[in-house]
Amino acid sequence: MVFLCWAVPSLEEQISCIKKSVAFNYNSKYLGATAKPEASLKKDEELSKDGFLINHSRILVGSGVGTYEKGKKALQTWRHFGLDWAFVDPNTPVQSGVKFCVCVKEFLPWIMMPLQVVYVNESRKAKNAVASFSFGSGTLQGHLLAGEERFSIELDERGQVWYEILSFSKPAHFLSVIGYPYARIRQKYFAHQSARAVRKYTAAL
């Protein structure tokens, strides 16, 4: 089951996709695993044995409390998906249990990939961070990959603001098995483009 559109997916098409995607497509024992630090995921032997690969990106987007608050707002309104070739409905609430679609342009068709928010975390004066906001989402049936991804914004003790993406994934469809090396490249490209979008939003007056 793959959700394709020849034009930009409408809200109705996204809702239809979500309704057909009733469950996660990866083992429930890994739900919420991306809430752990990157080092913990890399040491997780079960993840590795199950064929999951780790993808990680941490990029400086600015400094100061104001930039942090804007970065948090960027994640809450899906500005990190504000790209020409990928988007999420900006009205989607960032709340645990909410299902949504990531719409991605690949060559001719658009692909709708269903996910569900697994957790939302916010902390103040945590270890090595003055403040942080993050949420993780897991892939649902019909997604080309299986796994989970966390987006976070952090204000550290030096006043620097960091945007981080941490995920684990593996192919969940024969198309992604064939094209997984390409999918890995696209993950890295997305991380770069997404950080640019967050930086642009936080720098705006």
Backbone as CSV, one residue per row, in Angstrom:
resi,resn,N_x,N_y,N_z,CA_x,CA_y,CA_z,C_x,C_y,C_z
1,MET,0.846,-1.194,0.000,0.000,0.000,0.000,0.879,1.239,0.000
2,VAL,0.789,2.003,-1.076,1.517,3.256,-1.197,0.531,4.341,-1.602
3,PHE,0.622,5.503,-0.982,-0.308,6.596,-1.251,0.340,7.612,-2.189
4,LEU,-0.108,7.598,-3.462,0.452,8.475,-4.479,-0.579,9.487,-4.961
5,CYS,-0.081,10.662,-5.347,-0.919,11.704,-5.960,-0.131,12.318,-7.107
6,TRP,-0.824,12.622,-8.212,-0.152,13.234,-9.355,-0.110,14.751,-9.239
7,ALA,-0.850,15.287,-8.281,-0.818,16.723,-7.993,-0.582,16.898,-6.498
8,VAL,-0.419,18.126,-6.055,-0.221,18.390,-4.625,-1.389,17.800,-3.841
9,PRO,-1.133,16.922,-2.874,-2.222,16.268,-2.134,-3.130,17.273,-1.431
10,SER,-4.422,17.107,-1.628,-5.387,17.975,-0.957,-5.559,17.518,0.487
11,LEU,-6.203,18.347,1.298,-6.457,17.983,2.689,-7.334,16.742,2.746
12,GLU,-8.310,16.645,1.856,-9.200,15.488,1.821,-8.413,14.210,1.521
13,GLU,-7.476,14.292,0.596,-6.659,13.124,0.259,-5.766,12.732,1.437
14,GLN,-5.264,13.707,2.148,-4.440,13.410,3.323,-5.266,12.740,4.416
15,ILE,-6.475,13.217,4.627,-7.364,12.626,5.632,-7.694,11.186,5.264
16,SER,-7.953,10.944,3.978,-8.243,9.586,3.502,-7.056,8.663,3.749
17,CYS,-5.854,9.163,3.489,-4.633,8.387,3.733,-4.523,8.017,5.207
18,ILE,-4.748,8.989,6.077,-4.637,8.764,7.518,-5.658,7.732,8.000
19,LYS,-6.881,7.809,7.472,-7.931,6.870,7.885,-7.589,5.431,7.508
20,LYS,-6.840,5.259,6.431,-6.475,3.909,5.977,-5.245,3.376,6.706
21,SER,-4.579,4.236,7.429,-3.339,3.857,8.119,-3.639,3.691,9.601
22,VAL,-4.057,2.503,9.973,-4.641,2.320,11.301,-3.630,1.993,12.399
23,ALA,-2.418,1.572,12.025,-1.491,1.117,13.064,-0.045,1.427,12.682
24,PHE,0.824,1.410,13.694,2.249,1.581,13.445,2.776,0.396,12.635
25,ASN,3.792,0.634,11.816,4.352,-0.464,11.017,5.704,-0.940,11.552
26,TYR,5.994,-0.598,12.823,7.206,-1.104,13.460,6.854,-1.599,14.854
27,ASN,7.740,-2.394,15.428,7.485,-3.057,16.708,7.193,-2.049,17.814
28,SER,6.118,-2.305,18.566,5.686,-1.386,19.616,6.727,-1.227,20.731
29,LYS,7.656,-2.171,20.849,8.677,-2.054,21.906,9.624,-0.884,21.646
30,TYR,9.611,-0.366,20.411,10.476,0.759,20.074,9.756,2.107,20.132
31,LEU,8.475,2.090,20.476,7.738,3.354,20.550,8.381,4.286,21.581
32,GLY,8.690,5.491,21.161,9.287,6.462,22.065,10.788,6.350,22.204
33,ALA,11.411,5.450,21.456,12.854,5.236,21.596,13.665,6.461,21.216
34,THR,13.141,7.305,20.310,13.908,8.487,19.892,13.964,9.568,20.966
35,ALA,13.239,9.382,22.062,13.345,10.331,23.178,14.685,10.177,23.890
36,LYS,15.383,9.074,23.617,16.694,8.840,24.210,17.762,9.628,23.444
37,PRO,18.924,9.848,24.046,20.028,10.506,23.334,20.525,9.649,22.172
38,GLU,21.181,10.293,21.238,21.712,9.594,20.061,22.622,8.435,20.461
39,ALA,23.477,8.656,21.448,24.427,7.622,21.859,23.711,6.353,22.327
40,SER,22.577,6.517,23.009,21.824,5.360,23.497,21.249,4.559,22.339
41,LEU,20.743,5.261,21.321,20.195,4.558,20.157,21.288,3.777,19.434
42,LYS,22.454,4.385,19.294,23.541,3.723,18.587,24.033,2.483,19.319
43,LYS,23.854,2.458,20.638,24.284,1.306,21.432,23.197,0.238,21.542
44,ASP,21.994,0.539,21.042,20.871,-0.391,21.154,21.066,-1.550,20.176
45,GLU,21.475,-2.698,20.685,21.766,-3.854,19.841,20.501,-4.416,19.183
46,GLU,19.375,-4.313,19.875,18.128,-4.830,19.304,17.733,-4.049,18.054
47,LEU,17.859,-2.729,18.113,17.568,-1.899,16.933,18.440,-2.317,15.762
48,SER,19.708,-2.500,16.042,20.655,-2.882,14.995,20.319,-4.260,14.417
49,LYS,20.020,-5.216,15.293,19.679,-6.570,14.836,18.401,-6.584,14.011
50,ASP,17.486,-5.688,14.313,16.235,-5.608,13.561,16.381,-4.824,12.258
51,GLY,17.587,-4.394,11.952,17.851,-3.768,10.668,17.663,-2.263,10.593
52,PHE,17.486,-1.618,11.756,17.293,-0.172,11.759,18.638,0.562,11.683
53,LEU,18.654,1.645,10.930,19.818,2.507,10.842,19.503,3.855,11.479
54,ILE,20.501,4.464,12.090,20.324,5.737,12.786,20.670,6.898,11.854
55,ASN,19.856,7.930,11.886,20.133,9.159,11.154,20.109,10.309,12.164
56,HIS,21.152,11.145,12.138,21.245,12.208,13.141,21.800,13.486,12.538
57,SER,21.200,14.597,12.911,21.669,15.905,12.469,21.442,16.907,13.592
58,ARG,22.458,17.710,13.896,22.350,18.735,14.931,23.005,20.003,14.389
59,ILE,22.205,21.048,14.217,22.674,22.249,13.526,22.367,23.493,14.354
60,LEU,23.347,24.376,14.475,23.176,25.643,15.177,22.319,26.582,14.321
61,VAL,21.240,27.099,14.914,20.347,27.981,14.152,20.341,29.416,14.677
62,GLY,21.031,29.677,15.788,21.051,31.036,16.315,21.360,31.045,17.798
63,SER,20.974,32.120,18.460,21.245,32.230,19.895,20.175,33.080,20.573
64,GLY,20.044,32.887,21.880,19.131,33.688,22.671,17.773,33.059,22.898
65,VAL,17.122,33.534,23.972,15.805,33.011,24.341,14.775,33.263,23.245
66,GLY,14.838,34.447,22.619,13.891,34.778,21.564,13.977,33.810,20.399
67,THR,15.204,33.448,20.017,15.400,32.489,18.922,14.873,31.117,19.319
68,TYR,15.127,30.738,20.588,14.598,29.449,21.064,13.077,29.417,20.976
69,GLU,12.419,30.465,21.446,10.956,30.490,21.429,10.418,30.448,19.993
70,LYS,11.109,31.146,19.087,10.710,31.094,17.680,10.935,29.705,17.097
71,GLY,12.033,29.075,17.508,12.308,27.721,17.047,11.254,26.742,17.514
72,LYS,10.846,26.902,18.755,9.770,26.071,19.298,8.484,26.275,18.496
73,LYS,8.174,27.541,18.204,6.980,27.851,17.407,7.092,27.260,16.006
74,ALA,8.305,27.265,15.462,8.527,26.692,14.134,8.153,25.213,14.111
75,LEU,8.555,24.484,15.143,8.217,23.059,15.205,6.716,22.851,15.415
76,GLN,6.129,23.676,16.251,4.701,23.524,16.550,3.803,23.841,15.351
77,THR,4.326,24.618,14.413,3.543,24.987,13.220,4.118,24.357,11.943
78,TRP,5.010,23.374,12.114,5.545,22.587,11.002,6.335,23.422,10.000
79,ARG,6.947,24.518,10.472,7.775,25.328,9.579,9.017,24.558,9.129
80,HIS,9.415,23.559,9.910,10.576,22.758,9.513,10.276,21.882,8.303
81,PHE,8.995,21.797,7.920,8.597,21.117,6.687,8.158,22.125,5.627
82,GLY,8.509,23.377,5.797,8.117,24.408,4.836,9.042,24.431,3.640
83,LEU,8.999,23.364,2.833,9.887,23.204,1.684,9.085,23.140,0.393
84,ASP,9.760,23.364,-0.725,9.078,23.289,-2.013,8.641,21.863,-2.337
85,TRP,9.351,20.894,-1.774,9.117,19.494,-2.151,8.592,18.640,-0.992
86,ALA,8.309,19.249,0.143,7.775,18.493,1.287,6.997,19.425,2.199
87,PHE,5.879,18.916,2.729,5.110,19.737,3.659,4.219,18.867,4.534
88,VAL,3.790,19.457,5.646,2.778,18.888,6.531,1.727,19.973,6.714
89,ASP,0.467,19.596,6.764,-0.594,20.578,7.003,-0.241,21.373,8.265
90,PRO,-0.019,22.689,8.156,0.427,23.487,9.307,-0.582,23.575,10.444
91,ASN,-1.834,23.184,10.184,-2.860,23.203,11.227,-2.876,21.923,12.054
92,THR,-1.976,20.992,11.740,-1.907,19.733,12.486,-1.385,19.996,13.899
93,PRO,-2.140,19.639,14.944,-1.662,19.867,16.319,-0.468,18.962,16.645
94,VAL,0.529,19.512,17.289,1.661,18.698,17.743,1.306,18.176,19.130
95,GLN,0.545,17.097,19.134,0.062,16.488,20.376,0.171,14.978,20.256
96,SER,0.483,14.333,21.355,0.605,12.883,21.370,-0.680,12.225,20.863
97,GLY,-0.548,11.276,19.945,-1.685,10.550,19.400,-2.235,11.109,18.108
98,VAL,-1.817,12.305,17.716,-2.320,12.930,16.485,-1.658,12.287,15.266
99,LYS,-2.479,11.915,14.283,-1.975,11.349,13.032,-1.880,12.455,11.983
100,PHE,-0.911,12.321,11.094,-0.711,13.333,10.056,0.000,12.712,8.861
101,CYS,0.081,13.478,7.776,0.776,13.030,6.571,1.939,13.948,6.256
102,VAL,3.066,13.354,5.947,4.157,14.092,5.323,3.997,13.887,3.818
103,CYS,3.852,14.971,3.085,3.677,14.911,1.636,4.999,15.286,0.976
104,VAL,5.497,14.388,0.144,6.818,14.561,-0.458,6.733,14.420,-1.965
105,LYS,7.374,15.328,-2.675,7.430,15.274,-4.139,8.631,14.445,-4.554
106,GLU,8.383,13.366,-5.271,9.446,12.505,-5.780,9.278,12.341,-7.286
107,PHE,10.122,13.024,-8.051,10.044,12.983,-9.501,8.653,13.431,-9.952
108,LEU,7.855,12.548,-10.562,6.531,12.968,-11.036,5.460,12.954,-9.954
109,PRO,5.309,11.855,-9.195,4.204,11.834,-8.213,4.566,12.470,-6.880
110,TRP,3.532,12.819,-6.129,3.672,13.149,-4.716,3.388,11.875,-3.933
111,ILE,4.086,11.692,-2.837,3.860,10.542,-1.963,3.358,11.055,-0.622
112,MET,2.270,10.452,-0.132,1.756,10.779,1.200,2.212,9.688,2.164
113,MET,2.908,10.092,3.213,3.443,9.130,4.167,2.860,9.388,5.550
114,PRO,2.037,8.469,6.039,1.324,8.664,7.307,2.180,8.376,8.543
115,LEU,1.999,9.225,9.559,2.701,9.062,10.831,1.779,9.431,11.979
116,GLN,2.246,9.156,13.186,1.507,9.534,14.385,2.477,10.081,15.422
117,VAL,2.099,11.195,16.041,2.934,11.759,17.107,2.922,10.793,18.290
118,VAL,4.093,10.359,18.703,4.226,9.382,19.791,4.371,10.077,21.134
119,TYR,5.095,11.184,21.163,5.307,11.908,22.418,5.666,13.357,22.124
120,VAL,5.451,14.206,23.119,5.869,15.608,23.083,6.540,15.892,24.425
121,ASN,7.760,16.396,24.382,8.493,16.681,25.623,8.952,18.134,25.653
122,GLU,8.841,18.749,26.815,9.372,20.091,27.001,9.985,20.165,28.389
123,SER,11.161,20.769,28.474,11.820,20.864,29.769,12.525,22.198,29.910
124,ARG,12.697,22.618,31.155,13.424,23.831,31.492,14.534,23.473,32.467
125,LYS,15.715,24.001,32.213,16.886,23.760,33.055,17.160,22.273,33.225
126,ALA,17.100,21.564,32.070,17.472,20.153,32.080,18.993,20.046,32.027
127,LYS,19.517,18.843,32.155,20.960,18.632,32.129,21.525,19.119,30.801
128,ASN,22.528,19.979,30.869,23.230,20.533,29.704,22.340,21.394,28.807
129,ALA,21.163,21.754,29.268,20.283,22.602,28.457,19.451,23.494,29.363
130,VAL,19.330,24.742,28.988,18.475,25.670,29.723,17.019,25.370,29.417
131,ALA,16.734,25.033,28.150,15.365,24.708,27.748,15.399,23.845,26.496
132,SER,14.411,22.985,26.357,14.313,22.174,25.149,12.862,21.793,24.881
133,PHE,12.544,21.670,23.598,11.218,21.224,23.163,11.427,20.203,22.058
134,SER,10.705,19.088,22.154,10.867,18.042,21.142,9.586,17.227,20.994
135,PHE,9.469,16.599,19.847,8.397,15.617,19.670,8.880,14.531,18.721
136,GLY,8.343,13.334,18.934,8.703,12.198,18.096,7.479,11.629,17.419
137,SER,7.636,11.183,16.186,6.519,10.590,15.451,6.941,9.261,14.844
138,GLY,6.002,8.311,14.853,6.267,6.984,14.336,5.530,6.730,13.040
139,THR,6.111,5.891,12.202,5.525,5.588,10.894,4.337,4.635,11.025
140,LEU,3.333,4.855,10.177,2.131,4.030,10.154,2.115,3.155,8.900
141,GLN,1.185,2.222,8.861,1.023,1.375,7.684,0.799,2.248,6.445
142,GLY,1.542,1.949,5.386,1.456,2.749,4.178,2.639,3.674,4.000
143,HIS,3.444,3.812,5.054,4.678,4.604,4.960,5.746,3.730,4.304
144,LEU,6.569,4.319,3.447,7.595,3.548,2.750,8.712,3.081,3.680
145,LEU,8.873,3.766,4.812,9.867,3.364,5.794,9.181,2.964,7.093
146,ALA,9.900,2.227,7.919,9.422,1.880,9.258,10.388,2.496,10.252
147,GLY,9.851,3.160,11.262,10.735,3.753,12.257,10.141,4.969,12.926
148,GLU,10.991,5.761,13.516,10.562,6.899,14.326,11.548,8.051,14.162
149,GLU,11.032,9.281,14.298,11.866,10.460,14.108,11.539,11.511,15.160
150,ARG,12.590,12.111,15.710,12.414,13.184,16.692,12.941,14.500,16.132
151,PHE,12.157,15.558,16.332,12.591,16.912,16.023,12.696,17.668,17.345
152,SER,13.765,18.408,17.534,13.903,19.136,18.786,14.608,20.466,18.580
153,ILE,14.315,21.387,19.475,14.977,22.684,19.519,15.488,22.864,20.944
154,GLU,16.731,23.314,21.098,17.343,23.373,22.424,18.123,24.667,22.619
155,LEU,17.960,25.245,23.785,18.743,26.405,24.207,19.759,25.919,25.229
156,ASP,21.043,25.993,24.884,22.048,25.457,25.806,22.527,26.526,26.791
157,GLU,23.439,26.138,27.670,23.891,27.017,28.757,24.688,28.217,28.250
158,ARG,25.176,28.139,27.025,25.915,29.260,26.436,25.012,30.177,25.612
159,GLY,23.709,29.875,25.634,22.761,30.702,24.905,22.623,30.358,23.445
160,GLN,23.247,29.264,23.009,23.134,28.835,21.622,21.876,27.992,21.422
161,VAL,21.269,28.129,20.250,20.041,27.395,19.932,20.346,26.358,18.852
162,TRP,20.015,25.111,19.167,20.317,23.993,18.270,19.033,23.326,17.782
163,TYR,19.047,22.995,16.506,17.945,22.228,15.898,18.480,20.823,15.634
164,GLU,17.742,19.831,16.118,18.226,18.452,16.015,17.155,17.529,15.434
165,ILE,17.622,16.608,14.592,16.777,15.545,14.059,17.451,14.221,14.400
166,LEU,16.706,13.328,14.998,17.224,12.000,15.334,16.186,10.962,14.928
167,SER,16.604,9.960,14.170,15.646,8.950,13.728,16.309,7.583,13.589
168,PHE,15.470,6.558,13.579,15.909,5.218,13.172,14.892,4.720,12.150
169,SER,15.374,4.044,11.136,14.463,3.614,10.076,15.024,2.423,9.310
170,LYS,14.123,1.771,8.589,14.486,0.708,7.663,13.376,0.614,6.614
171,PRO,13.630,-0.023,5.484,12.598,-0.125,4.448,11.368,-0.882,4.935
172,ALA,10.187,-0.411,4.480,8.929,-1.083,4.844,8.127,-1.460,3.602
173,HIS,8.720,-1.302,2.426,8.044,-1.600,1.163,9.127,-1.956,0.145
174,PHE,8.777,-2.783,-0.839,9.801,-3.208,-1.797,10.407,-2.026,-2.555
175,LEU,9.619,-0.959,-2.734,10.152,0.230,-3.401,11.262,0.882,-2.579
176,SER,11.069,0.901,-1.256,12.094,1.503,-0.395,13.272,0.558,-0.192
177,VAL,13.055,-0.754,-0.339,14.170,-1.695,-0.280,15.111,-1.417,-1.445
178,ILE,14.521,-1.270,-2.631,15.311,-0.992,-3.831,15.986,0.375,-3.742
179,GLY,15.219,1.350,-3.243,15.726,2.721,-3.240,16.235,3.216,-1.910
180,TYR,16.598,2.306,-0.984,16.984,2.762,0.355,18.242,3.626,0.362
181,PRO,19.261,3.319,-0.444,20.418,4.236,-0.483,19.999,5.657,-0.877
182,TYR,19.070,5.758,-1.818,18.555,7.071,-2.218,17.789,7.710,-1.062
183,ALA,16.997,6.885,-0.347,16.229,7.399,0.792,17.152,7.957,1.865
184,ARG,18.295,7.324,2.091,19.261,7.811,3.082,19.840,9.167,2.665
185,ILE,20.094,9.299,1.375,20.598,10.582,0.866,19.547,11.667,1.048
186,ARG,18.289,11.307,0.773,17.201,12.269,0.922,17.015,12.670,2.384
187,GLN,17.236,11.760,3.315,17.144,12.087,4.735,18.159,13.168,5.104
188,LYS,19.368,13.025,4.601,20.410,14.005,4.891,20.106,15.338,4.215
189,TYR,19.585,15.273,2.994,19.226,16.495,2.275,18.091,17.210,2.997
190,PHE,17.103,16.433,3.470,16.001,17.027,4.217,16.512,17.720,5.471
191,ALA,17.427,17.081,6.192,17.956,17.677,7.424,18.576,19.040,7.135
192,HIS,19.317,19.132,6.041,19.947,20.399,5.663,18.907,21.448,5.294
193,GLN,17.944,21.070,4.455,16.911,21.994,4.003,15.989,22.407,5.151
194,SER,15.683,21.452,6.025,14.806,21.724,7.159,15.464,22.719,8.120
195,ALA,16.757,22.541,8.370,17.482,23.474,9.241,17.489,24.879,8.643
196,ARG,17.633,24.973,7.338,17.576,26.279,6.670,16.218,26.940,6.883
197,ALA,15.151,26.122,6.790,13.796,26.653,6.976,13.605,27.162,8.403
198,VAL,14.120,26.426,9.386,14.010,26.840,10.792,14.833,28.101,11.027
199,ARG,16.039,28.134,10.484,16.901,29.308,10.645,16.261,30.551,10.028
200,LYS,15.670,30.383,8.870,14.993,31.498,8.184,13.824,32.018,9.023
201,TYR,13.065,31.099,9.603,11.908,31.486,10.404,12.339,32.199,11.687
202,THR,13.354,31.683,12.337,13.792,32.283,13.605,14.483,33.631,13.386
203,ALA,15.036,33.848,12.193,15.735,35.093,11.907,14.793,36.203,11.468
204,ALA,13.558,35.833,11.101,12.588,36.834,10.626,12.144,37.733,11.767
205,LEU,11.869,38.988,11.472,11.421,39.937,12.498,9.967,39.661,12.872
